[in-house]
């Protein structure tokens, strides 16, 4: 995290700003009850000395930020403001701010920092890399530059011993606050829908292997993707939920009825719905329909124009389920195209697509900032709905009670979006960090 010696160029001092005048509308999104897990705090960045013309905020500096539009949890304020003290939000409201703002963005939108719960890498690094600390720091910095202030580490299938070591190493980074948790995508997946996972390393979900890996995570594993139709799959769903993690249905050949049974057993999410799962047929609706028709289910989707057609993005957003934008990003996100590894598999990245030699899609090179823009500009999703799918819905999905919302008591993670929805500035834990 690079501290700023002065605010980004578009951080306008309040005394030089105009009067906000942007129209908006209310848009409520109900939030079902979810299990609340302990939310780690990030280490507070130390900012450099203030510039002569404008004081640079630190964590302890009270800060009032005004915006032309503010996307709040259950409403859109135009204009609006956010009040921050000691790295936490203490107020958020509509209209003129209660006092002179420290920063004003009359032509921009303020939103909560993006929350990415399914990311394998970025900046040339992968969470499966041998040096987890170095890789995680690079990945976090890459996605933070695009407005992602909360990141969960996703792992692809690996040999069980290696998986155990990596989970244990990443657990320390969660405990330190760099990461929000760990997502196990494998090894309990269907060979028929393995995607970019090494088939030789897939296994049935026996209680011993699940217990071994979950205990290696010391309570930091927040999500496990599983194919419930495998032998022992439903028992595994219950076991995963018993550890306090989200059981997500994915990489699966389950039919509609089996998917419903898995939801009844405690599964509350679908991993990148439609991708790497049995498809919909008019006489066999498959897992996607079972997931999308349930308002208690969170539905991951990869809005990059490669994994899903824009009409399907819109279809998922408008379904009864709760949409969650994820990147499923691999190492090439935020890096040059070329040849990479995803776990043990070779991946070629060109024209914005990551694929195995046989053409199988192997993750993405997406950021959540790009996903939001694609959803709004190409799929026609309302801005506030797209933003909430990248903020409060993923936070709710994994039980992060203090992220994803501009609401009192929450950690002061905030992004500034211009008219094109580009992230122009990012606030993390109450301090400005450099934008892309």
Residue pairs with C-beta under 8 A, 6 or more apart in sequence:
1 45
1 141
1 144
1 428
1 433
2 433
2 434
3 45
3 46
3 47
3 48
3 431
3 433
4 47
4 48
4 56
4 432
4 433
4 434
5 48
5 49
5 51
5 56
6 51
6 54
6 56
7 54
7 56
7 103
7 425
7 432
8 424
8 425
8 432
8 434
8 435
10 105
10 108
10 416
10 418
10 424
10 425
11 54
11 103
11 105
11 416
11 425
11 432
12 103
12 104
12 105
12 106
13 53
13 54
13 103
13 104
14 66
14 100
14 101
14 102
14 103
14 104
17 66
17 101
17 104
17 105
17 106
18 106
19 106
20 66
20 67
20 68
20 78
20 79
20 104
20 106
21 68
21 79
21 106
22 68
22 69
22 78
22 79
22 106
22 107
23 78
24 69
24 76
24 77
24 78
25 76
26 74
26 75
26 76
27 74
27 75
27 76
27 382
27 384
27 385
28 74
28 75
29 73
29 74
29 385
29 388
29 392
29 393
31 73
31 392
31 396
32 295
32 296
32 322
32 396
34 268
34 396
34 397
34 399
35 244
35 399
36 399
36 401
37 181
37 222
37 244
37 398
37 399
37 400
39 180
39 400
39 401
39 402
39 403
39 411
40 174
40 175
40 176
40 177
40 179
40 180
41 177
41 411
41 429
42 177
42 178
42 411
42 428
42 429
43 176
43 177
43 178
44 59
44 87
44 429
44 430
44 431
45 428
45 429
45 431
45 433
46 58
47 56
47 57
47 58
47 431
47 432
48 56
49 56
50 56
55 61
55 102
56 432
57 63
57 102
57 430
57 431
57 432
58 431
59 86
59 87
59 429
59 430
59 431
60 86
61 430
62 83
62 84
62 85
63 83
63 84
63 85
63 102
63 103
63 412
63 430
64 81
64 82
64 83
64 84
64 97
64 98
64 99
64 100
64 101
64 102
64 103
65 81
65 82
65 83
65 84
65 101
65 102
65 103
65 104
65 105
65 110
65 414
65 427
66 79
66 80
66 81
66 96
66 97
66 101
66 103
66 104
66 105
66 106
67 79
67 80
67 81
67 82
67 104
67 105
67 106
67 108
67 109
67 110
67 416
68 78
68 79
68 105
68 106
68 107
68 108
68 109
69 76
69 77
69 78
69 79
69 80
69 108
69 109
69 110
70 76
70 77
70 78
70 79
70 80
70 81
70 82
70 92
70 94
70 109
70 110
70 111
70 406
71 109
71 110
71 111
71 112
71 383
71 384
71 387
71 388
71 406
72 80
72 92
72 405
72 406
72 407
73 392
73 405
73 406
73 407
75 94
76 384
77 92
77 93
77 94
77 95
78 94
79 94
79 95
79 96
79 106
80 92
80 93
80 94
80 95
80 110
81 91
81 92
81 93
81 95
81 96
81 97
81 98
81 101
82 89
82 91
82 92
82 110
82 406
82 412
82 414
83 89
83 90
83 91
83 92
83 97
83 98
84 90
84 412
84 414
84 427
84 430
85 430
86 430
87 411
87 412
87 429
87 430
87 431
88 409
88 410
88 411
88 412
88 430
89 406
89 407
89 408
89 409
89 410
89 411
89 412
90 408
91 98
91 408
92 406
92 407
92 408
105 416
107 418
107 419
108 416
108 417
108 418
108 419
108 424
109 383
109 416
109 417
109 421
110 406
110 414
110 415
110 416
110 417
111 387
111 391
111 406
111 414
111 415
111 417
112 387
112 391
112 392
112 403
112 404
112 405
112 406
112 410
112 413
112 414
112 415
113 147
113 148
113 149
113 150
113 391
113 403
113 413
113 414
113 415
113 426
113 427
113 428
114 146
114 147
114 148
114 149
114 150
114 368
114 369
114 372
114 390
114 391
114 415
115 148
115 149
115 150
115 180
115 368
115 390
115 391
115 392
115 394
115 395
115 400
115 403
115 404
116 143
116 148
116 150
116 151
116 152
116 326
116 327
116 329
116 368
116 390
116 394
117 152
117 180
117 181
117 183
117 222
117 223
117 300
117 324
117 326
117 394
117 397
117 398
118 152
118 154
118 183
118 185
118 223
118 271
118 272
118 300
118 326
118 327
118 328
119 127
119 139
119 143
119 151
119 152
119 153
119 154
119 326
119 327
119 328
119 329
119 333
120 126
120 127
120 128
120 154
120 155
120 156
120 185
120 328
120 329
120 330
120 331
120 342
120 363
121 127
121 128
121 135
121 139
121 329
121 330
121 331
121 332
121 333
121 363
122 138
122 139
122 142
122 143
122 329
122 330
122 331
122 332
122 333
122 334
122 335
122 367
123 138
123 139
123 141
123 142
123 331
123 333
123 334
123 335
124 138
124 331
124 332
124 335
124 336
125 134
125 135
125 136
125 138
125 139
125 331
126 135
126 139
126 330
126 331
126 340
126 341
126 342
127 135
127 136
127 139
127 153
127 154
127 155
127 166
127 170
128 155
128 156
128 158
128 166
128 342
128 343
129 135
132 166
132 169
132 170
132 173
133 169
133 172
133 173
136 153
136 170
136 173
136 178
136 179
137 178
139 151
139 153
140 151
140 178
140 179
142 333
142 334
142 335
143 151
143 327
143 329
143 333
143 334
143 367
143 368
144 151
144 426
144 428
144 433
145 334
145 426
145 434
145 435
145 436
146 334
146 367
146 368
146 369
146 370
146 423
146 436
147 367
147 368
147 369
147 415
147 423
147 426
147 435
148 367
148 368
148 369
149 403
149 413
149 415
149 426
149 428
150 180
150 395
150 400
150 403
150 404
150 413
151 179
151 180
152 179
152 180
152 181
152 182
152 183
152 222
152 223
152 398
153 170
153 173
153 174
153 179
153 181
153 182
153 183
154 182
154 183
154 185
154 328
155 163
155 166
155 167
155 170
155 182
155 183
155 184
155 185
155 186
156 185
156 186
156 196
156 197
156 342
156 343
157 163
157 185
157 186
157 187
157 189
157 197
157 198
157 201
157 202
157 343
158 166
158 186
158 187
158 201
158 343
158 344
159 201
160 187
160 203
160 209
160 212
160 213
163 184
163 186
163 187
163 213
164 212
164 213
164 216
165 216
167 182
167 184
167 213
167 216
167 217
167 221
168 216
168 217
168 218
170 179
170 182
170 217
170 220
171 182
171 216
171 217
171 218
171 219
171 220
173 179
174 180
174 181
174 182
174 220
175 218
175 220
179 220
180 222
180 398
180 400
180 403
181 220
181 221
181 222
181 223
181 398
182 217
182 220
182 221
182 222
182 223
183 221
183 222
183 223
183 224
183 225
184 213
184 221
184 223
184 224
184 225
185 197
185 225
185 250
185 251
185 271
186 197
186 201
186 202
186 225
186 251
187 197
187 201
187 202
187 203
187 209
188 202
188 203
188 204
188 205
188 209
188 210
188 224
188 225
188 226
188 227
188 230
188 233
188 236
189 197
189 202
189 225
189 226
189 227
189 250
189 251
189 252
190 202
190 227
190 229
190 230
190 251
190 252
190 253
191 199
191 202
192 253
193 227
193 251
193 252
193 253
193 276
193 277
193 278
194 202
194 251
194 276
195 251
195 275
195 276
195 360
195 361
195 362
196 342
196 343
196 345
196 347
196 356
196 360
196 361
196 362
196 363
197 251
197 343
197 345
198 343
198 344
198 345
201 344
203 209
204 230
204 231
204 232
205 226
205 230
205 232
205 233
205 235
205 236
206 232
207 232
207 235
207 236
207 239
210 224
210 236
210 239
210 240
211 239
213 221
214 221
214 224
214 240
214 243
214 245
219 243
219 244
221 243
221 245
222 245
222 246
222 398
222 399
223 245
223 246
223 248
223 269
223 397
223 398
224 240
224 245
224 246
224 247
224 248
225 248
225 249
225 250
225 251
225 271
226 233
226 236
226 237
226 240
226 247
226 248
226 249
226 250
226 252
226 267
227 233
227 249
227 250
227 251
227 252
227 253
227 254
228 234
228 236
228 237
228 249
228 252
228 254
228 258
228 259
228 261
228 262
228 265
228 267
229 252
229 253
229 254
229 255
229 258
230 236
233 262
234 261
234 262
234 265
236 247
237 247
237 262
237 265
237 266
237 267
238 265
238 266
240 246
240 247
240 266
241 247
241 265
241 266
241 267
246 268
246 269
246 298
246 397
246 398
246 399
247 262
247 265
247 266
247 267
247 268
247 269
248 267
248 268
248 269
248 270
248 271
248 300
249 259
249 262
249 263
249 267
249 269
249 270
249 271
249 277
249 287
249 291
250 270
250 271
250 272
250 276
250 277
250 300
251 271
251 276
251 277
252 259
252 276
252 277
252 278
252 287
253 277
253 278
254 262
254 277
254 278
254 286
254 287
255 278
255 284
255 286
255 287
256 284
256 285
256 286
256 287
256 289
256 290
258 287
259 286
259 287
259 290
259 291
260 290
263 290
263 291
263 294
263 296
263 297
267 297
268 296
268 297
268 298
268 397
269 297
269 298
269 299
269 300
269 324
269 397
270 277
270 287
270 288
270 291
270 292
270 297
270 298
270 299
270 300
270 321
271 300
272 300
272 301
272 302
272 307
272 326
272 328
273 288
273 291
273 292
273 299
273 300
273 301
273 316
274 288
274 301
274 307
274 308
274 312
274 316
275 302
275 307
275 308
275 361
277 286
277 287
277 288
278 284
278 286
278 287
279 286
279 288
280 286
280 288
280 289
291 297
291 299
291 321
292 299
292 315
292 316
292 319
292 320
292 321
293 319
293 320
293 321
294 320
294 321
295 320
295 321
295 322
297 321
297 322
298 321
298 322
298 323
298 324
298 393
298 394
298 396
298 397
299 316
299 319
299 321
299 322
299 323
299 324
300 324
300 325
300 326
301 307
301 308
301 313
301 316
301 317
301 323
301 324
301 325
301 326
302 308
302 325
302 326
302 327
302 328
302 364
302 366
302 371
303 313
303 325
303 366
303 371
303 372
303 374
303 375
303 379
304 352
304 364
304 365
304 366
304 370
304 371
304 374
305 374
305 378
306 352
306 353
306 361
306 364
307 328
307 361
307 364
308 316
310 374
310 378
310 379
310 380
311 379
313 374
313 375
313 379
313 381
314 379
314 380
314 381
316 323
317 323
317 375
317 379
317 381
317 385
317 386
317 389
322 393
322 396
322 397
323 385
323 389
323 393
324 389
324 393
324 394
324 397
325 368
325 371
325 372
325 375
325 386
325 389
325 390
325 394
326 371
326 394
327 333
327 364
327 366
327 367
327 368
327 371
328 363
328 364
328 366
329 363
329 364
329 365
329 366
329 367
330 340
330 342
330 347
330 349
330 354
330 362
330 363
330 364
330 365
331 340
331 341
331 342
332 338
332 340
332 347
332 349
332 354
332 365
333 364
333 365
333 366
333 367
334 365
334 367
337 349
337 350
337 351
337 352
337 365
338 348
338 349
339 346
339 347
339 348
339 349
340 346
340 347
340 348
340 349
340 354
341 347
342 354
342 362
342 363
345 356
345 362
346 356
346 357
347 354
347 355
347 356
347 362
347 363
348 354
348 355
348 356
348 357
349 355
349 365
352 365
353 361
353 365
354 361
354 362
354 363
354 364
354 365
355 361
355 362
356 362
368 390
369 421
369 422
369 423
371 390
372 386
372 387
372 389
372 390
372 421
373 420
373 421
373 422
375 381
375 386
375 389
376 382
376 383
376 386
376 421
377 421
381 389
383 421
391 403
391 404
391 405
392 404
392 405
393 404
394 404
395 401
395 403
395 404
395 405
396 404
402 409
402 410
402 411
403 410
403 411
403 413
404 410
406 414
411 429
411 430
412 427
412 428
412 429
412 430
413 427
413 428
413 429
414 426
414 427
415 423
415 425
415 426
415 427
416 423
416 424
416 425
416 426
417 423
417 424
418 424
423 435
423 436
424 435
425 432
425 435
426 432
426 433
426 434
426 435
427 433
